[in-house]
Amino acid sequence: MRRIVLAALLAMALPLVSHAQGPAVSEVPKQIRFLVGFAAGGATDLLARRMQPLFDKQGYQLVVENLPGAGSTIALARLAQARPDASTLAFASCGLISLVAAEQTPLRMEQFTNIVRVAEDKFVFAVAKASPIRTIDDAIAAMRAADGKFSAGAAGPEGGLASLHLNYFAAAIQARYVYLAFSGASRVANELMGGHLNAGHVKPADIFGQIRGGDVRPIFVFGRSRIPQLPEVPALAEHGITHDDEKVGCMSYVVGPAGMAPSLRDQVAALFRRIVMSEQFQADSTRDAVTTDGLTGADLDEAVKEMFGAYRAAFLRSR
């Protein structure tokens, strides 16, 4: 009888021991459709494209699909309707956060699962090679002299980060300007070089090729600090121009639909974080003036919440 009881107990325990010691089964699909809400060729698209071969090395396929328009909300509206199984993911950014905060889209932050932060971004005020603007003082003089006809453009509709930055700059120098929205930063660069736009609000990564080639000239960095890869370009705060929205920044982060299981979210986040923090991805990011940290979990949720709060406060002040 003792042998029978021991055998029964051992038989009950074996599956538990085997399960505890065996490798975890990945819930992450082998092929992930990845939506980018901006035109091909811009900094956000470039981040996605650089991840593709690194996913291949991990045994996964990242299929990038560009759905530009409406400040990335076309792509994100598509994502919100997807199944929460990680087969479809997307890039979210300050574009989504600002438009939700300003009530300019029916989308809500609760429709998405935050997964991993890929990049934090700074922005520059840039002009074409042929522009007479070479300093902050030149930019101030040009905007004032244009008497409301100075054109400044960016990727994304009015009400987003670009117009907030440009609005506070114009207000600080007591000038007026015309804001022009484009579907992507590549369009901004083309309009600058074609002489159809006086200035652009862009990420350095969006125009690094044009900067290196001398076709586009950055005049200043919006904010308090310079960009290490552009040490000669002053920050606007150095000119004594600051604003109340210092926490209104930008980042690009991976999101899935709401309702993803916590275990799946953690596995997807771990996979993306391995890619983002890899030596190759970090080297490429540093070269293009992009800060990447792979923030995940509760820390990422808090960062998104804080940025949303800053945009919401800025929107309410502007009413």
Secondary structure, 3 states (H helix, E strand, C coil): CHHHHHHHHHHHHHHHHHHHHCCCCCCCCCEEEEEECCCCCCHHHHHHHHHHHHHHHCCCEEEEEECCCHHHHHHHHHHHCCCCCCCEEEEECHHHHHHHHCCCCCCCHHHEEEEEEEEEECCEEEEECCCCCCCHHHHHHHHHHCCCCCEEEEECCCCCHHHHHHHHHHHHCCCCCEEEEECCHHHHHHHHHCCCCCEEEECHHHHHHHHHHCCEEEEEECCCCCECCECCCCEHHHHCCCCCCCCCCEEEEEEEECCCCHHHHHHHHHHHHHHHCCHHHHHHHHHCCCECCCCEHHHHHHHHHHHHHHHHHHHHHHC
